């Protein structure tokens, strides 16, 4: 079992930055592909970013490319999402997720590919 806890959300003005953290316990994250997803009010949860187990590969949804950066520190069992140039449409609850890849370098963008989820952290961007 992997337990995930997100932090770092908050209220920020448009154009500002936030860094989200996802701390894991229970298992080492080095075997897991990690992802960030978000869900805005009244909308379905959507993929934001993913990173392979070593951090060598990443992928992003088009709307955040060039603004968001996913990274990980396996020694600290933590994954990060640096969000710059935030827009009001980035307002959502952001959740991290883990998928066991059994030591294979893989990227996942589908939420049904992830077995473990955090509770989420609210990000609100004011205009």
Helices and strands as residue ranges (DSSP letters): E 3-7, E 10-13, E 18-25, G 29-31, E 32-39, E 46-51, E 58-60, G 62-64, E 68-73, E 78-83, G 88-90, E 92-100, G 111-113, E 116-117, E 121-126
